[in-house]
Amino acid sequence: MQLDTTIDQRRREIENVSGDINGEREQNDNMKNAYKRHQLDLLAMKLEKSKNTFELVRAQNLSKRYDEVSTNRFRPQYGE
């Protein structure tokens, strides 16, 4: 009888430890997934910033060309 009680007690302890380990593992996995999502969000923001910077520079260059044409300062150099 006492041996059965001790075995049951040990089994419960092992189940408790196993539950704790599984809980920690799940929390660790959740943290890893959140970290990856944040990394992807950051990368997406960097790409958006690069795209916006490119569009801004492109618009500025185009504006400069239109200004040169409208003020007759645009003289194409053929043969260069």
SVG drawing of the C-alpha trace seen along z (x, -y; Angstrom):
<svg xmlns="http://www.w3.org/2000/svg" viewBox="-2 -80 33 82">
<polyline fill="none" stroke="black" stroke-width="0.4" points="0.0,0.0 2.6,-2.5 4.6,-1.6 1.6,-2.3 1.1,-5.7 4.8,-6.6 4.6,-5.6 1.4,-7.6 3.0,-10.6 6.1,-10.3 4.0,-10.0 2.1,-13.2 5.4,-15.0 6.7,-13.9 3.5,-15.0 3.8,-18.4 7.3,-18.8 6.4,-17.7 3.6,-20.3 6.0,-23.0 8.4,-22.1 5.7,-22.1 4.5,-25.5 8.0,-26.9 8.5,-25.5 5.2,-27.0 6.1,-30.4 9.5,-30.2 7.9,-29.3 5.5,-32.2 8.3,-34.6 10.3,-33.4 7.2,-33.8 6.6,-37.3 10.3,-38.2 10.1,-36.9 6.9,-38.9 8.6,-42.1 11.6,-41.4 9.3,-41.1 7.4,-44.2 10.7,-46.1 11.9,-44.8 8.6,-45.8 8.9,-49.3 12.5,-49.6 11.3,-48.5 8.5,-51.0 10.9,-53.8 13.3,-52.9 10.4,-52.9 9.2,-56.3 12.7,-57.7 13.2,-56.4 9.8,-58.0 10.8,-61.3 14.1,-61.5 12.5,-60.4 9.9,-63.2 12.5,-65.7 14.6,-64.8 11.6,-64.9 10.6,-68.3 14.1,-69.6 14.0,-68.3 10.6,-70.0 12.0,-73.2 15.0,-73.1 12.8,-72.5 10.3,-75.2 13.1,-77.8 15.0,-76.8 18.1,-75.7 17.8,-72.2 20.2,-71.8 20.8,-68.2 24.4,-67.4 24.5,-65.0 27.5,-62.8 28.4,-62.7"/>
</svg>
